[in-house]
Amino acid sequence: MIIHDQFDKEIWLEFMNAEDKPNGEHVLGIAFYDHRFLLTRHKQRGIEFPGGKIEAGESSEDAIVREVFEETGGIVSEMTYVAQYTVFHPDGTKWFTKDVFAVQVDTLKHKADYLETAGPVSCQDLEQISEDDKSYLLEDEAILKCVERVMELGLYQKKEDAD
């Protein structure tokens, strides 16, 4: 599907299944811990899902495990490839492609340094995050559609739904 972000950049979003292989340059983890969304507080942008660039020689799966740990201290126990989206410059050239994973975290380790973030933040609903604390990425239609897809697939269950 073709959508536009809040900056009017064109985005091609495709939902994936088990046969699809991730091949982007960036990753995003829609992460969960203890039946809550696990996010991170980026020092400049605010609260957002963990993610980032794939390093040389690294797979998308390795990158999301690393990014979740670096930004939240979370140890990934399970992941599901749910989507890929490509963002284009206004002139139509590709800017980047991001692989999106639903990520289950079973353990959080306290870290002295969370790199460019201030560490983990959790909530049951994204609406609980104040507008002042939210990264613009939590307003991005591609990311919100990925969150909806994760919910549709039953990969995230709130505490009351899990009991």
C-alpha positions in Angstrom: 0.0 0.0 0.0 1.1 3.6 -0.7 0.8 6.1 2.2 2.4 9.4 3.1 4.1 10.4 6.3 3.6 13.6 8.2 6.3 15.2 6.1 4.4 14.1 2.9 7.1 11.6 1.9 5.7 8.7 -0.1 6.0 5.3 1.7 5.5 1.9 0.3 4.3 -0.4 3.1 4.0 -4.2 2.7 2.9 -6.7 5.3 5.0 -9.8 5.4 4.6 -13.4 6.3 6.9 -16.3 7.4 8.2 -17.0 3.8 9.3 -13.4 3.3 13.0 -12.5 4.0 13.9 -9.1 5.5 16.4 -7.1 3.4 16.1 -3.5 4.5 18.8 -1.1 5.7 17.0 -0.2 8.9 15.0 -2.1 11.5 12.1 -1.2 13.9 10.9 -3.4 16.8 7.4 -3.2 18.0 8.5 -4.6 21.3 6.6 -6.1 24.3 7.6 -6.9 27.8 5.2 -8.2 30.5 2.1 -7.5 28.4 3.1 -3.9 27.8 4.6 -2.1 24.9 8.4 -1.6 25.4 9.6 1.6 24.0 12.7 3.8 24.5 13.1 7.5 25.2 15.3 8.9 22.5 17.3 11.8 23.9 16.2 14.2 21.1 13.0 12.8 19.6 11.2 11.5 22.7 9.4 8.1 23.3 9.5 5.7 20.3 9.9 2.1 19.5 13.5 0.8 19.4 15.3 0.5 16.1 18.0 1.8 13.9 20.5 1.1 11.1 21.7 -2.4 10.2 25.5 -2.6 10.6 27.9 -4.0 8.1 27.7 -7.9 8.0 24.6 -7.9 10.2 21.2 -9.5 9.3 17.9 -7.6 10.0 17.2 -10.2 12.8 20.6 -9.6 14.4 20.2 -5.8 14.1 16.8 -5.8 15.9 18.1 -8.0 18.7 21.1 -5.6 19.1 19.0 -2.4 18.8 16.4 -3.6 21.4 19.2 -4.4 23.8 21.1 -1.2 23.2 18.1 1.0 23.6 16.1 -0.8 26.3 18.2 -3.5 27.9 15.7 -6.0 26.6 16.7 -9.6 25.8 14.7 -10.7 22.7 13.1 -14.1 23.2 10.9 -14.2 20.1 10.4 -12.1 16.9 8.1 -12.1 14.0 8.7 -10.3 10.7 5.6 -8.3 10.1 6.2 -5.6 7.6 8.6 -3.7 5.4 8.4 -0.1 4.3 10.4 2.1 1.9 10.5 5.9 2.3 11.1 8.0 -0.8 12.6 11.5 -1.2 10.2 14.0 -2.8 12.1 13.5 -6.1 11.1 9.8 -6.1 14.4 8.3 -5.2 14.5 5.7 -2.5 15.7 7.1 0.9 15.7 3.9 3.0 13.9 0.6 3.6 13.0 -0.6 7.1 12.2 -4.1 8.3 9.6 -4.2 11.1 9.4 -6.9 13.7 7.1 -7.8 16.5 9.5 -8.5 19.3 8.9 -10.3 22.6 11.2 -9.4 25.4 11.3 -11.7 28.5 14.1 -10.1 30.4 15.2 -6.4 30.9 18.7 -5.8 32.0 19.7 -2.5 33.6 22.5 -0.8 31.7 24.7 2.1 32.6 24.5 3.5 29.1 21.6 3.2 26.6 23.6 5.1 23.9 21.4 7.7 22.1 18.4 6.9 24.4 17.6 7.3 28.0 16.5 3.7 28.3 13.2 1.7 28.5 9.7 3.1 28.8 6.6 0.9 28.9 2.8 1.4 28.5 -0.2 -0.7 27.8 -1.6 1.7 25.2 0.3 4.2 23.1 -2.4 6.7 23.8 -1.0 6.8 27.4 2.1 8.6 26.2 1.7 12.4 26.4 2.0 14.4 23.2 4.9 16.3 24.7 6.8 13.0 25.3 6.0 11.3 22.0 8.5 11.1 19.2 7.1 12.2 15.8 7.7 8.5 14.8 4.7 7.5 17.0 2.6 9.7 14.7 4.0 8.1 11.5 1.2 6.4 9.6 3.5 3.5 8.5 4.5 2.7 12.0 0.9 3.0 13.3 -0.3 0.7 10.5 2.4 -1.8 11.6 1.2 -1.6 15.2 -2.3 -2.3 14.0 -1.1 -5.3 12.0 0.7 -6.6 15.1 -2.6 -6.3 17.1 -4.6 -8.0 14.3 -2.1 -10.9 14.3 -2.6 -11.3 18.1 1.2 -10.8 18.7 0.5 -8.2 21.4 -1.9 -9.0 24.3 -2.6 -6.5 27.1 -2.4 -7.8 30.6 -6.2 -8.1 31.0 -6.5 -9.9 27.7 -3.7 -12.4 28.6 -5.2 -13.6 31.9 
